[in-house]
């Protein structure tokens, strides 16, 4: 007997929804409940002495929001921003943070059977923010705990700027 997606559970919860976005050739997924809005790329105000991955800040309806360039954060090659470049505005632990990505794909539901554990990489780099790999037909999504990543110690400037 096969279970419907509503009865397959992760803990006590049915399928989880993820917003998928692209960076280069890879697709990533973040918990849709962390997403406040999706907007086209807008000019940011640079902050002197900020880490390279912090693009700057924007004024979002009276709130100063730090913006992270995810290509720089993930050490990917840089590309010019174009009409497809997107800024995802996130609500994280009562803070608002923006992240620049190449594009937004869609919102998908993943059930337990579609999520594989994150691979072990040893000490080569910190992958604590990768919660798993989502498999949807031929697609593989890197599932990111965006709150853990954005509010990590190395991103303390983002937390301070958003406070």
C-alpha positions in Angstrom: 0.0 0.0 0.0 1.5 3.3 -1.0 1.1 6.4 1.2 0.0 9.7 -0.2 2.3 12.7 0.3 0.0 13.9 3.1 0.6 10.7 5.1 4.3 10.4 4.5 5.9 12.2 7.4 9.1 13.9 8.4 8.7 13.7 12.2 5.1 14.7 12.7 4.9 16.9 9.5 3.7 16.2 6.0 5.6 17.3 2.9 7.7 20.5 3.4 7.6 23.3 0.8 10.9 24.8 -0.6 11.5 27.8 -2.8 14.0 26.7 -5.4 16.6 29.1 -6.8 19.7 28.8 -9.1 23.3 29.8 -8.7 25.2 28.9 -11.8 24.4 25.3 -12.8 23.1 24.3 -9.4 19.7 24.4 -7.8 19.1 25.1 -4.2 16.1 25.0 -1.9 15.1 27.0 1.2 12.2 26.6 3.5 9.3 28.7 1.9 8.3 29.8 5.4 11.5 31.8 5.7 10.7 33.8 2.5 9.1 37.2 2.8 9.1 38.3 -0.8 10.9 37.9 -4.1 11.9 41.0 -6.0 14.1 42.0 -9.0 17.7 43.0 -8.2 17.8 46.6 -6.9 20.9 48.8 -6.4 22.3 48.4 -2.9 24.3 50.9 -0.8 27.8 49.5 -0.1 29.0 49.4 3.5 32.8 50.2 3.9 34.9 47.4 5.3 32.1 44.8 5.0 33.1 41.3 4.0 33.1 40.7 0.2 29.9 38.6 0.3 27.9 41.4 1.8 26.8 43.4 -1.2 25.4 46.2 1.0 22.1 47.3 2.3 18.7 48.4 0.9 15.9 50.4 2.3 12.8 48.1 2.2 9.8 50.1 3.2 11.7 51.9 6.0 13.7 48.9 7.2 17.4 48.7 6.4 18.1 45.2 5.1 21.6 43.7 4.6 22.0 41.9 1.3 24.3 38.9 0.7 25.5 37.9 -2.7 25.2 34.2 -2.6 27.6 33.6 -5.5 30.3 35.3 -3.5 29.3 33.5 -0.3 29.5 30.1 -2.0 32.8 30.9 -3.8 31.3 30.7 -7.3 32.5 32.6 -10.3 31.0 36.1 -10.5 28.6 37.0 -13.2 27.1 40.3 -14.2 23.7 41.0 -12.8 21.0 41.0 -15.4 17.2 41.1 -15.8 17.0 37.5 -14.3 19.0 38.3 -11.2 16.7 38.1 -8.2 16.7 39.3 -4.6 15.0 37.0 -2.1 14.0 38.8 1.1 14.0 36.4 4.1 12.6 36.7 7.6 15.1 35.0 10.0 14.8 35.1 13.7 13.0 38.4 13.6 15.6 39.8 11.2 15.2 40.7 7.6 18.0 39.7 5.2 18.2 39.8 1.4 20.1 37.4 -0.8 21.0 37.8 -4.4 20.6 34.7 -6.6 20.7 34.1 -10.3 17.0 33.2 -10.6 14.1 31.7 -8.8 12.7 28.4 -10.2 9.5 27.4 -8.4 8.0 26.1 -5.1 8.1 22.4 -4.6 6.9 19.9 -2.0 9.4 17.3 -0.8 8.4 14.3 1.3 10.8 12.2 3.4 11.6 9.7 0.5 12.7 12.6 -1.7 15.4 13.9 0.8 18.8 12.3 1.0 21.2 13.1 3.9 23.9 15.7 3.2 27.2 14.1 2.2 30.1 14.2 4.7 32.9 16.5 3.5 35.3 16.1 6.4 37.1 19.3 7.4 37.5 20.6 3.8 34.8 23.2 4.3 31.8 24.0 6.5 28.7 22.4 5.2 26.6 22.5 8.4 24.1 24.6 6.6 23.3 21.9 4.1 20.3 19.9 5.5 20.2 17.4 2.7 19.7 16.8 -1.0 16.3 16.9 -2.5 15.6 14.5 -5.5 12.8 15.4 -7.8 12.8 13.2 -10.9 16.1 14.1 -12.6 16.7 17.2 -10.5 18.9 17.4 -7.5 18.4 20.3 -5.1 20.9 21.4 -2.4 18.6 22.0 0.6 20.0 24.9 2.7 19.2 25.8 6.3 19.2 29.5 5.4 18.7 30.6 8.9 21.7 28.7 10.2 23.8 30.0 7.3 22.8 33.7 7.5 22.9 33.9 11.3 26.1 32.0 11.7 29.0 33.5 13.5 30.9 34.4 10.3 27.8 36.3 9.2 27.6 38.3 12.5 27.9 41.5 10.5 24.6 40.7 8.8 22.9 40.1 12.1 24.3 43.3 13.5 23.4 45.3 10.5 19.8 43.9 10.6 19.4 44.6 14.3 
